[in-house]
Amino acid sequence: MNIAAQPMDTLVLYLAAVLVAVSALLAWRLAAGPARVGRAPLLALSLHDAALALLAVGIALRWTRIGHGPFLSLFEVLASSLLSLGLIWRLFSLRVPVLRDSAPVVLSLLAVMGAWLLVCDTSDTLLPPTYEMPILWVHVAMGKIFLGCAIAATGLAGVLLARRGERGQRWFRRMPPDAALDLLAWRFMLAALVFESLMLIAGAVWAQDAWGRFWAWDPLETWAFVTWLALSGAVHARITWKLGPRAGALMIFGVFVIAFLTFFGVPFVSLAPHKGAV
C-alpha cells in the first residue's frame, strides 16, 4: 500500500488510529507505575481526546470528498465507531469519574479497532438509495449508544477480572470495591439493552421503507437478534441468580464479543444488501 498516494482524510484517520493505540499503551504504563499520582490517567485521556479530534477531522474530510457519511465499508464503519465509542465513553467518564481508571481496558479495545482500520481497504464507496432515509440516522444513533454502553461495562468487567491477580489489584487499587464496580457495570448493560432494543425497532422501520419488509432474517438481522438475546439472557441471569462479580464480568465480556463480531464482522462477510450502517 502506497501511503503517500492516499487522500488526506485517510492519512488523518491513520494518524488517529495510531494515537488511539499509543494512548492505550500509555494508560497501561501509568496504571502499572510504582507511585501513580491521581491525575496521571489524564495524560492518556488527553492523548485519546486528541485522537478523537483527528477522527472527527478525518471523517469530515472524507464525507466532504465522497459526499456521504461513514456508513458502508469496514474502513468507514471502524472509523466512525472509533469516534463514536471513544466519545461516548469519554462523556460517560466525565459524568462517572471512576470510569477513567478503566481506561487501560477500554482504550485497548479501541486500539484493536484502530489496528484493524489500518489494514482495511480504503476505497471510496457509493451510497445506495436505501441509505438516504432519515430513520437510518435513528437506527445508527441507537446502535452507537448501545455499543458505547457495552464498552463502558466491558471496561469495568476487565478491571474486575484483572483484579483476580496480584498485578491487577495493584494496577487498579484506586478503584472502588468489586461489588460497586459490578453494580455500575450492570447498570450500563441495562442501558445497553434499552438502546439495542430501540436500534432493532428503528432498523425494522428502516427495512420496511428500504426493502418493503420489517424483518427477513438476513445474517446481520439474525446476529443482531442473537446479540439481543445474549444481552437479555445475561441481564436476566444477573438478576435472577445473583451472580458474583467474576461470573458477571465474564458474561459481560461474552456479550461484548458477540456484539463486536455482529457489527464489525457479519455485515462484511455476507452477501445480503444489509451492510455497514452502524
HUUR-V800433 format. One record per residue. N is the residue number from 1. SS is DSSP state (~ for helix, > for strand, _ for the rest). NEAR is the number of other ideal C-beta (glycine too) atoms within 8 Angstrom. Layout:
# HUUR-V800433
[[N	SS	NEAR] [N	SS	NEAR]]
This chain:
# HUUR-V800433
[[1	_	3] [2	_	5] [3	~	7] [4	~	4] [5	~	4] [6	_	10] [7	_	8] [8	~	6] [9	~	11] [10	~	11] [11	~	10] [12	~	12] [13	~	15] [14	~	12] [15	~	9] [16	~	16] [17	~	14] [18	~	10] [19	~	13] [20	~	17] [21	~	11] [22	~	9] [23	~	15] [24	~	14] [25	~	9] [26	~	11] [27	~	15] [28	~	10] [29	~	8] [30	~	12] [31	~	13] [32	_	8] [33	_	8] [34	_	3] [35	_	4] [36	_	10] [37	_	5] [38	_	5] [39	_	6] [40	_	9] [41	~	13] [42	~	8] [43	~	10] [44	~	14] [45	~	14] [46	~	8] [47	~	12] [48	~	16] [49	~	9] [50	~	9] [51	~	15] [52	~	13] [53	~	8] [54	~	13] [55	~	14] [56	~	9] [57	~	9] [58	~	14] [59	~	15] [60	~	8] [61	~	12] [62	~	15] [63	~	11] [64	~	6] [65	~	9] [66	~	7] [67	_	6] [68	_	9] [69	_	7] [70	_	10] [71	_	13] [72	_	12] [73	_	10] [74	~	11] [75	~	11] [76	~	14] [77	~	17] [78	~	14] [79	~	16] [80	~	12] [81	~	14] [82	~	17] [83	~	12] [84	~	11] [85	~	14] [86	~	14] [87	~	9] [88	~	14] [89	~	14] [90	~	12] [91	~	8] [92	~	12] [93	~	12] [94	~	6] [95	~	5] [96	_	7] [97	~	6] [98	~	10] [99	~	14] [100	~	10] [101	~	11] [102	~	15] [103	~	16] [104	~	11] [105	~	12] [106	~	15] [107	~	14] [108	~	11] [109	~	11] [110	~	15] [111	~	13] [112	~	8] [113	~	14] [114	~	15] [115	~	10] [116	~	11] [117	~	14] [118	~	9] [119	_	5] [120	_	10] [121	_	6] [122	_	6] [123	_	6] [124	_	5] [125	_	9] [126	_	4] [127	_	9] [128	_	7] [129	~	4] [130	~	8] [131	~	12] [132	_	7] [133	_	9] [134	~	5] [135	~	10] [136	~	12] [137	~	7] [138	~	9] [139	~	15] [140	~	11] [141	~	8] [142	~	13] [143	~	14] [144	~	13] [145	~	10] [146	~	13] [147	~	15] [148	~	13] [149	~	14] [150	~	14] [151	~	15] [152	~	16] [153	~	15] [154	~	14] [155	~	15] [156	~	17] [157	~	15] [158	~	13] [159	~	15] [160	~	16] [161	~	12] [162	~	12] [163	_	10] [164	_	7] [165	_	7] [166	~	5] [167	~	8] [168	~	12] [169	~	9] [170	~	8] [171	~	10] [172	_	13] [173	_	6] [174	_	6] [175	_	9] [176	_	5] [177	_	5] [178	~	8] [179	~	7] [180	~	8] [181	~	15] [182	~	14] [183	~	8] [184	~	11] [185	~	16] [186	~	13] [187	~	8] [188	~	14] [189	~	17] [190	~	9] [191	~	9] [192	~	14] [193	~	12] [194	~	8] [195	~	13] [196	~	15] [197	~	9] [198	~	9] [199	~	14] [200	~	11] [201	~	8] [202	~	12] [203	~	11] [204	~	10] [205	~	11] [206	~	12] [207	~	14] [208	~	10] [209	~	7] [210	~	9] [211	~	8] [212	_	4] [213	_	7] [214	_	6] [215	_	7] [216	_	7] [217	_	5] [218	_	10] [219	~	11] [220	~	13] [221	~	13] [222	~	9] [223	~	12] [224	~	14] [225	~	9] [226	~	10] [227	~	13] [228	~	12] [229	~	8] [230	~	11] [231	~	14] [232	~	9] [233	~	8] [234	~	13] [235	~	12] [236	~	8] [237	~	10] [238	~	13] [239	~	6] [240	~	6] [241	~	6] [242	_	4] [243	_	8] [244	_	6] [245	~	10] [246	~	9] [247	~	8] [248	~	15] [249	~	15] [250	~	10] [251	~	12] [252	~	16] [253	~	12] [254	~	10] [255	~	14] [256	~	13] [257	~	8] [258	~	12] [259	~	13] [260	~	9] [261	~	10] [262	~	13] [263	~	14] [264	~	13] [265	_	9] [266	~	11] [267	~	15] [268	~	9] [269	_	6] [270	_	11] [271	_	2] [272	_	8] [273	_	7] [274	_	11] [275	_	10] [276	_	11] [277	_	13] [278	_	12]]
